[in-house]
Amino acid sequence: MLDRKTIQTIQSTVPVLKEHGTTITSRFYELLFTNHPELLNQFNHSNQHKGRQQGALANAVYAAAVHIDRLEAILPAVKQIAHKHRSLGVKPEQYPVVGENLLKAIKDVLGDAATDEILEAWAKAYQVIADVFIQVELDMYKEVAGQPGGWEDYREFELVKKEVESKVITSFYLKPVDGKGLAGFSPGQYVSVKVEIPNDPHTHIRQYSLSDTPEKNHYRLSIKREGRVSMHLHDNVKEGDRILLSAPAGDFTIDVESKRPLVLIGAGVGLTPLVSMLETTVIQTPERNVHYIQASINGDYRAMGDRIMELSEVHEQLKAYFCFEKPTEKDRRNRCFDKEGYIDFPWLKSIIPGDADYYVCGPEGFMRMVIHSLKQLNVPEEQIHYEFFGPAIDLDAENHPCSELKT
């Protein structure tokens, strides 16, 4: 526990963190990778270059400072980040390294304003926060390794099937090389894929959503050809090749106990966790109404569209809607879409059931629009869930400081 003086000192730094947070975290990563280059093997280099990782960390530090006297308020955010840490293989011994470089970054950026008192207070606060993360993650490691078919760290899988889903998305079907059981997962979860790219000095880890139902004897990853690792998987990894996977992780999962209709709204490769939710729900809880809404450029980019249409014909509780930004003449002839252009508020209002559980996944601008529309329709915040591929960013500036960290 932190003493009152330490808490007050941390709280006094909140305005400074709001102004200089991203500068501090950018400096932190510079120091971290300079002093410990081996950690480059655990970070997404693309997110570093785009500044998303720095922004997400700045928001996390800011939220911790705001809630330093009641850290339980950020526990949901801690668990979300801990899922990612567990899937990446972050270990307790790495936390002191992070703390040391974070304090150096604060001192470098703030200069004389970072007094000994402030640095000492942050050292104490960081230890408390780190202890929370470490315990949560240790529990997760134990749980995932102890479940039937579970494992720690990474396990070798064979690519048994590679199936093109659209112009940019391909599904990878993977089975464990050891032939042993496969850990179950909750629809919406992801795994980390660890790859070595020829002529690249670093190991790369990326997280991809599981797009199939949990009871299968394989995992299916439906991956967009975008970015260095995904392009490597598309272009160089062939059937019969082996890939390292973490056990499933993530808290973007459906509430299976809810009796409300389920509304799934996705765009682009954001459909992947939603397809898992869709297929699982129509099989396991056939009494639950499902509305599936997917935005694509056109039919050439609509992954799994035929499969979803087939499901809607078999399961009367499922209604599927497709929005094409620029439909082709073939799309028009086949009448395989419901709206031309973009998903917008009037159309969304006309097709969704109102009181429902909403799950949204897609590009930032798309999610921002959809979530804003749902709030205009007075959907309670606790019934809106969303997932980012990568570090979370703020979709609602009026929310509390943890807004960037939640699903």
C-alpha positions in Angstrom: 0.0 0.0 0.0 1.1 3.5 -0.7 1.3 6.2 2.0 -0.8 9.4 1.8 2.2 11.6 1.0 3.2 9.3 -2.0 -0.3 9.3 -3.3 -0.5 13.1 -3.1 2.8 13.5 -4.9 1.7 11.2 -7.7 -1.6 13.0 -8.0 0.3 16.3 -8.3 2.0 15.0 -11.5 -1.3 14.4 -13.3 -1.3 17.7 -15.2 2.3 17.2 -16.2 1.6 13.6 -17.5 -1.4 14.9 -19.5 0.8 17.4 -21.2 4.1 15.4 -21.6 2.9 11.8 -21.4 3.6 10.8 -24.9 7.0 12.6 -24.9 8.0 10.6 -21.8 6.9 7.3 -23.1 8.6 7.9 -26.5 11.8 8.6 -24.5 11.2 5.5 -22.4 11.1 3.2 -25.5 14.3 4.8 -26.8 16.1 4.1 -23.5 14.5 0.6 -23.2 15.6 -0.6 -26.6 19.0 1.0 -26.4 19.7 -0.6 -23.0 18.0 -3.9 -23.7 17.8 -4.5 -27.5 16.7 -8.1 -26.9 13.3 -6.7 -26.0 12.8 -5.7 -29.6 11.8 -9.3 -30.1 8.7 -8.8 -28.0 7.4 -5.6 -29.4 5.4 -4.7 -32.6 7.8 -2.5 -34.5 5.0 -1.1 -36.7 3.1 0.1 -33.7 6.3 1.8 -32.5 6.8 3.6 -35.8 3.2 4.8 -35.8 3.4 6.1 -32.2 0.5 3.9 -31.1 2.4 2.0 -28.5 3.8 5.2 -27.0 0.3 6.7 -26.8 -1.2 3.7 -25.2 1.5 3.6 -22.6 1.1 7.3 -21.9 -2.6 6.8 -21.3 -1.9 3.8 -19.0 0.5 5.9 -16.9 -1.9 8.8 -16.8 -4.8 6.6 -15.8 -2.6 5.0 -13.0 -1.8 8.5 -11.7 -5.4 9.6 -11.7 -6.5 6.5 -9.9 -3.5 5.9 -7.7 -5.6 6.0 -4.5 -8.0 3.4 -5.9 -6.2 1.2 -8.4 -9.2 -1.2 -8.4 -10.8 1.3 -10.8 -8.3 0.3 -13.6 -8.3 -3.4 -12.9 -10.3 -4.1 -16.1 -7.7 -2.3 -18.0 -4.9 -4.2 -16.2 -6.5 -7.5 -17.1 -6.8 -6.5 -20.8 -3.1 -5.6 -21.0 -2.2 -8.6 -18.9 -3.8 -10.9 -21.5 -1.5 -9.3 -24.2 1.5 -9.6 -21.9 0.7 -13.3 -21.2 0.4 -14.1 -24.9 3.7 -12.3 -25.6 5.5 -14.2 -22.9 6.2 -11.2 -20.6 7.8 -12.4 -17.4 8.1 -10.9 -13.8 11.9 -10.3 -14.1 11.2 -7.8 -17.0 9.2 -5.4 -14.8 12.2 -3.9 -12.9 13.9 -3.2 -16.3 10.8 -1.3 -17.4 10.5 0.7 -14.2 14.2 1.7 -14.3 13.9 3.1 -17.8 10.5 4.7 -17.2 12.0 6.7 -14.3 15.0 7.7 -16.4 12.6 8.9 -19.1 10.6 11.0 -16.6 13.8 12.6 -15.5 15.1 13.2 -19.0 11.9 14.9 -20.2 11.0 16.9 -17.1 14.5 17.8 -16.1 14.7 19.8 -12.8 10.9 19.5 -12.4 11.3 15.8 -11.7 12.5 16.3 -8.1 13.9 13.5 -6.0 10.5 13.5 -4.1 8.6 12.9 -7.4 10.9 10.2 -8.6 10.9 8.4 -5.3 7.0 8.5 -5.3 6.9 7.2 -8.8 9.3 4.4 -7.9 7.0 3.3 -5.1 3.9 3.6 -7.2 5.5 1.7 -10.1 6.3 -1.2 -7.8 2.8 -1.4 -6.5 1.4 -1.3 -10.0 3.9 -3.8 -11.3 3.1 -6.2 -8.5 -0.6 -6.1 -9.6 0.3 -6.9 -13.2 2.7 -9.6 -12.1 0.2 -11.4 -9.9 -2.6 -11.1 -12.5 -0.3 -12.5 -15.2 1.0 -15.3 -13.1 -2.6 -16.4 -12.4 -3.2 -16.3 -16.2 -0.1 -18.4 -17.0 -1.1 -21.0 -14.4 -4.7 -21.1 -15.6 -3.9 -21.4 -19.3 -1.2 -24.0 -18.7 -3.4 -26.0 -16.4 -6.4 -26.3 -18.7 -7.0 -29.4 -20.9 -4.7 -29.0 -24.0 -3.1 -25.9 -22.5 0.6 -24.9 -22.6 3.0 -22.2 -21.5 4.9 -19.8 -23.8 4.9 -21.1 -27.4 3.9 -24.4 -29.0 4.7 -25.7 -32.5 1.8 -26.0 -35.0 1.7 -27.2 -38.6 -0.1 -25.3 -41.3 -2.5 -28.0 -42.7 -4.6 -25.8 -44.9 -4.4 -22.4 -46.5 -7.6 -20.9 -47.9 -8.1 -17.6 -49.7 -11.1 -15.8 -48.3 -10.9 -12.5 -50.3 -8.5 -10.4 -52.3 -6.6 -9.6 -49.1 -7.6 -12.1 -46.4 -6.4 -15.8 -46.2 -7.3 -18.3 -43.6 -4.6 -20.5 -42.0 -5.7 -23.8 -40.5 -3.2 -25.0 -37.8 -2.9 -28.2 -35.8 -0.4 -28.9 -33.0 2.7 -30.9 -34.2 2.8 -33.0 -31.0 -0.7 -34.4 -31.8 -1.9 -33.7 -28.3 -5.1 -31.9 -27.2 -5.9 -28.4 -28.1 -6.8 -25.7 -25.6 -10.3 -24.3 -25.8 -11.0 -20.6 -26.2 -13.8 -18.1 -25.9 -15.0 -16.7 -29.2 -13.3 -13.4 -29.8 -9.9 -14.4 -28.3 -6.6 -14.3 -30.2 -3.2 -16.1 -30.2 0.3 -14.7 -30.7 2.2 -15.9 -33.7 6.0 -15.9 -33.4 8.0 -15.9 -36.7 11.5 -15.6 -37.9 11.7 -13.6 -41.2 14.7 -14.3 -43.5 17.4 -11.6 -43.3 15.8 -10.0 -40.3 17.8 -9.9 -37.1 14.7 -9.8 -34.9 12.0 -12.3 -34.0 8.5 -10.9 -34.7 5.3 -11.5 -32.7 1.9 -10.6 -33.9 -1.6 -11.3 -32.4 -4.3 -12.7 -34.6 -7.9 -13.4 -33.7 -9.2 -17.0 -33.8 -12.0 -17.0 -36.5 -13.4 -20.5 -36.0 -15.5 -22.2 -33.3 -13.7 -23.6 -30.2 -14.7 -27.3 -30.4 -12.6 -28.0 -33.6 -9.3 -29.9 -33.6 -7.6 -27.0 -35.3 -7.2 -23.2 -34.9 -8.1 -21.0 -37.8 -6.5 -17.6 -38.2 -7.9 -15.3 -41.0 -5.2 -12.8 -41.7 -5.1 -9.7 -43.9 -2.1 -9.2 -46.1 -0.9 -6.1 -44.5 2.4 -5.4 -42.7 5.6 -7.3 -42.8 4.7 -10.3 -40.7 1.3 -10.8 -42.4 2.9 -10.5 -45.8 5.5 -13.1 -44.8 2.7 -15.5 -43.7 0.8 -14.9 -46.9 3.8 -15.1 -49.3 6.3 -17.5 -47.7 4.5 -19.9 -45.3 3.2 -23.0 -47.1 1.1 -26.0 -46.1 3.3 -28.3 -44.1 5.3 -25.5 -42.6 5.5 -25.0 -38.9 4.6 -21.9 -36.8 4.9 -21.1 -33.1 1.7 -20.1 -31.3 0.8 -18.9 -27.8 -2.2 -20.2 -26.1 -5.4 -18.2 -26.6 -5.8 -14.9 -24.8 -8.0 -11.8 -24.7 -11.1 -10.5 -23.0 -13.1 -9.4 -26.0 -15.5 -12.2 -25.6 -19.3 -12.6 -25.7 -21.4 -12.8 -22.6 -22.9 -16.3 -23.1 -25.3 -15.8 -20.2 -27.0 -12.7 -21.7 -30.5 -13.2 -23.2 -30.4 -10.0 -25.2 -30.0 -10.2 -29.0 -26.4 -10.2 -30.2 -25.3 -7.6 -32.7 -21.9 -8.0 -34.5 -20.7 -5.0 -36.5 -17.4 -5.4 -38.4 -15.4 -3.9 -41.2 -12.4 -5.3 -43.1 -10.4 -7.9 -41.2 -12.3 -6.8 -38.1 -14.7 -9.6 -39.0 -12.4 -12.3 -37.7 -13.4 -12.4 -34.0 -17.0 -11.6 -34.9 -17.2 -14.7 -37.2 -16.1 -16.9 -34.3 -18.8 -15.3 -32.1 -21.4 -15.7 -34.8 -20.8 -19.4 -35.6 -20.5 -20.3 -32.0 -23.7 -18.6 -31.0 -25.9 -20.0 -33.7 -24.7 -23.5 -32.8 -24.6 -23.3 -29.0 -27.4 -20.9 -28.2 -29.8 -21.2 -31.2 -32.6 -19.4 -29.2 -30.5 -16.1 -29.3 -31.2 -13.7 -32.1 -28.1 -12.5 -34.0 -27.6 -9.5 -36.3 -24.4 -9.6 -38.3 -23.4 -6.5 -40.1 -20.2 -6.4 -42.3 -18.7 -3.5 -44.3 -16.4 -4.2 -47.2 -15.1 -2.4 -50.3 -17.0 -4.8 -52.5 -17.7 -8.5 -53.0 -14.0 -9.2 -53.9 -13.0 -8.0 -50.4 -15.9 -9.6 -48.5 -14.3 -12.4 -46.6 -16.5 -15.4 -45.6 -19.6 -13.7 -47.1 -20.9 -16.9 -48.8 -20.5 -18.9 -45.6 -22.4 -16.3 -43.5 -25.2 -16.2 -46.1 -25.5 -20.0 -45.9 -25.7 -19.8 -42.2 -28.5 -17.2 -42.4 -30.5 -19.5 -44.6 -30.1 -22.4 -42.2 -30.6 -20.5 -38.9 -33.7 -18.3 -38.9 -32.5 -16.4 -35.8 -29.6 -15.0 -37.8 -29.9 -11.9 -40.0 -26.9 -10.9 -42.1 -26.4 -7.5 -43.7 -23.6 -6.4 -46.0 -22.5 -2.9 -46.9 -20.3 -2.3 -50.0 -18.4 0.9 -50.4 -18.0 0.5 -54.1 -20.0 -2.5 -55.4 -18.9 -4.1 -58.7 -21.3 -4.8 -61.6 -21.1 -8.5 -60.5 -22.2 -7.5 -57.0 -25.2 -5.7 -58.5 -26.1 -8.6 -60.7 -25.9 -11.0 -57.7 -27.6 -8.7 -55.3 -25.2 -9.7 -52.6 -25.2 -6.5 -50.6 -27.8 -4.5 -48.7 -26.4 -1.0 -48.8 -24.0 1.0 -51.0 -21.5 3.4 -49.6 -20.7 3.5 -45.9 -22.6 2.3 -42.8 -24.3 5.4 -41.4 -26.6 6.3 -38.5 -29.9 6.1 -40.4 -29.3 2.7 -41.9 -27.8 1.3 -38.7 -30.9 2.6 -36.8 -33.2 0.9 -39.3 -31.7 -2.6 -38.9 -30.5 -3.1 -35.4 -32.9 -4.3 -32.6 -32.2 -1.6 -30.0 -31.8 -3.4 -26.7 -29.0 -5.8 -27.5 -25.3 -6.6 -26.8 -23.1 -4.9 -29.4 -19.6 -6.1 -30.5 -17.7 -3.9 -32.9 -14.4 -4.4 -34.6 -12.7 -2.7 -37.5 -10.6 0.4 -38.4 -10.5 3.3 -36.0 -12.7 5.7 -38.0 -15.3 2.9 -38.5 -15.5 2.0 -34.8 -15.7 5.7 -33.8 -18.7 6.2 -36.1 -20.5 3.0 -35.0 -20.0 3.6 -31.3 -21.1 7.2 -31.6 -24.2 6.1 -33.4 -25.0 3.5 -30.8 -24.7 6.1 -28.1 -27.0 8.4 -30.0 -29.5 5.5 -29.9 -29.0 5.5 -26.1 -27.4 2.0 -26.0 -26.0 1.7 -22.4 -22.2 1.8 -22.4 -21.9 -1.6 -20.7 -23.7 -3.2 -23.7 -21.1 -1.8 -26.2 -17.9 -3.8 -26.6 -15.1 -3.2 -29.0 -11.7 -4.6 -29.9 -8.5 -3.0 -31.3 -5.9 -4.8 -33.3 -2.9 -3.4 -31.6 -2.6 -0.8 -28.8 -5.9 0.8 -27.9 -6.7 4.4 -28.8 -9.3 6.8 -27.5 -12.7 6.6 -29.3 -14.4 8.9 -26.9 -12.4 11.9 -25.6 -15.2 12.7 -23.1 -14.7 9.4 -21.3 -12.6 8.9 -18.2 -8.8 8.5 -18.5 -9.2 4.7 -18.8 -11.2 5.0 -22.0 -8.3 4.0 -24.2 -7.6 0.9 -22.2 -11.0 -0.8 -22.2 -12.7 -3.1 -24.6 
